[in-house]
């Protein structure tokens, strides 16, 4: 065994949550560049399945770090929320931006390295063993004795599994395909339109179908997929491949013509455990949005909270992180998560098509109320209800 490397903070995972934690620490005190290390089993740029939407919440989190999105992206100026023949639109300039995660994450790692942060890529973690005064982490290349470990290693977090962390069953499902498109022929590209179609709720999906205009190596592609929150796990599992197949047929596309890929999302539950002595969870490892599956914006926000909690822990030499959950729930962005979890449990419990249709007619009123009561929860212009065809 190599001689252990003593380090104050070891961040496991170099995605948005892990890098955000490192960047926020260095922003609060540049001396942290020599006190932390980020390790990741992958080498960037690496494939990452994701719709790639960065909402105003995430763009605001980047602004706090002095960053703006520099990777190729598609601005979405109109979000169409659809159920059966009912649609309402939310508009802003933009509502959100669509990036490719391999490019965005690679760029974010580069920003960290430019600030002197050590990011060790291609180095998988083998064991995590809490001790009284440190956490021993053995990787493929090194043994770390870390004062604090930040688990930023995604929905299938290795740290969660190896420590038998409770709450690991809270998993949403996603399927995704990319279809090459002629951008000049589609309004999604010309006007910057993203579609969230909740019609699959009629067949048991606890979520929606999406169409996101996107760019892959400069080429126009449509990111198409199905999100199933599974926030009601007692319900029968809907067939996501058949759901995706049917939605694509409506759009004159054949599912069998494209590679199909799937990935999980670990969703947020305020009753969950987010920390223990010397160990913090951030990003997907802690839990993200079960209503729409939004992850990037919340991952960036977790980094700010984790960094503040770490600095406080070292200042007071108290590494219990007893107040970490309270800090999450009080954060201006992360406080959205319990609200979205409650909404997901309410919305995705509805089975009756008639009740769903009725609820959809009143959805814009709910959005307008939230925009008036809590503007930060709806950082876009007022939506309007539109009819499509006969209802």
Steps between C-alpha positions, in 0.01 A plus 500: 500500500634846416557756773164670570457848359363738762238735358239723657227437240469221247222544245393179329351585163594773251150579371322833562436433872857400581665774295254758633599403856868544415443832319294640786767402755769675296277802447452529877873460563764442226711302750260209447673419171770320701259345750270304270517237230230388255509140372284344230500154347430646155716717276339813360346550255291193580154399386225606736136432419294805584249734340754773567267777613653775713219716635523854632574347841814336364603801294473706817719251687766531228478880517580482874821321402578765238427257217278502193430199280769494231424163343271464194142531617146553375296774672141392566269801487172309523410193702182324386330300776262251339233258619288330235359789294572767759813711492630802682821684431758660728723758335814688593831605340598224566299266722805273507799396292570152365857375515667168436617363833829363369594847374360693797659279767836506314485879486413523871793276594721726291380803696597325824843404372563857382449608862760252622262228620643148471265271304624140475313328218493131414538406868219288639430475872530147642413538868371768735560437872402756765742531791481710814709794370489452123349298219726254324435485126693250291508566127665307219813714548503653849389475860348822631443593862244777460360727766177522299370298207249647258303233313422655162496170317154500347170317534667161538743643752774255596538678834132450580519131412820416684378675816151344482345846492121503546267625226676355198175365352371844400572463130335654196546343155594665173533383140657718235577503127665758273353548153689704235281781368489774236487802728354730237186283471407479869353778716672349805830618353383813323309644795675320786212281618519212748207264553395325820212266412326350804253294292687175590354539850187342348694173463662501844814706445564720802659766291516618142645472150741774389637653178808721549681661205869436547842512336745209478837595353335788322225287348130556576339210683179458696547362848188286552419306812266385773528586869322279754541629855382179672414721796204263549703174504195289588357566153556258210803593294408646162692376196729789418625356168143462375411847626798649319422298189143631489601861554763481228252345256279804551799706389577279196809343657579130557652411835679199349702729273694653789710379796291490815663591829372510857613641833363554853445811707509488879227736617482723804314416821515746788481207743822363353846498656737741328805480725673305772823561687756636252294404193266716290277407207453747215328501162331182378654307790297720737190521280361727231162599355238219468244724327688581179829319556704821506848425625772738378369814669453326833840331475666840464304632799598206721862603448441838661331350807761227540787748476349720769441202727858378452655837584282522811599146601872575483456834676328335797673159475157341499451252217161358593323714233187491715369820341571402137141398425369825644743693279373310196137574582574868561699558180335725242524233227499171689190609693313432174566128535253417782235704317559310177497170687161584650365607161630180341326287762176688438512519120625148433243336725216604266371208293173623351542648147201725572657631819832547322332701227325714761823552693684598183251775427585656837877447478569849355306654788724315745810625318368857504423472871851376574645780287307749716548330838861383458656647181829312552315171447388607151779720359328545163225707344134428548380184319188484288267210420458391138274243339627255241224329303177384666478458876 
